[in-house]
Amino acid sequence: MSGKNHYPNTYNWQSTNPITGFLPNPRPNGSIPSGTVNGAMASTNVIYSNIIDLSFYDNIGLEVTWTGTPTGTIEVLVSNSGINFYSLTFNPGLTQPAGSASGYVIDLNQIPFRYLLLRYTNASGSGTLTAYGFGKDLN
């Protein structure tokens, strides 16, 4: 039996950017989850996940799934300050929603940042976006 700590996360989607007004405190959990688990991908909207505090994680696995016919861009944003969030660059790049239902997993092995936020920008079409995360430490 493993003695590793495990941290499941549910990413809730909202149209309000949680960075606005987010003040990191010592040992926080990140932003308070608000919004809904099923994010609405419609029109030309932008939706954001809650902010996840990665302080206790060494490895993160994300499962991202979308339904419907959306076309848009999914970004993984990170920060150490909790003030400025920047998009991670992936090589190869993340597959983006292109008019049909799909999904993928993202491996964030030993990610060196404190906070994580997902952002989706819809260009056309509609659908539902869900994301689930799981983190664990190396001990």
PyMOL commands that set and color helices and strands:
alter all, ss='L'
color gray80, all
select strands_A, chain A and resi 6-10+13-14+39-41+46-49+52-53+59-66+71-79+86-87+102-109+115-124+127-136
alter strands_A, ss='S'
color yellow, strands_A
deselect
rebuild
show_as cartoon
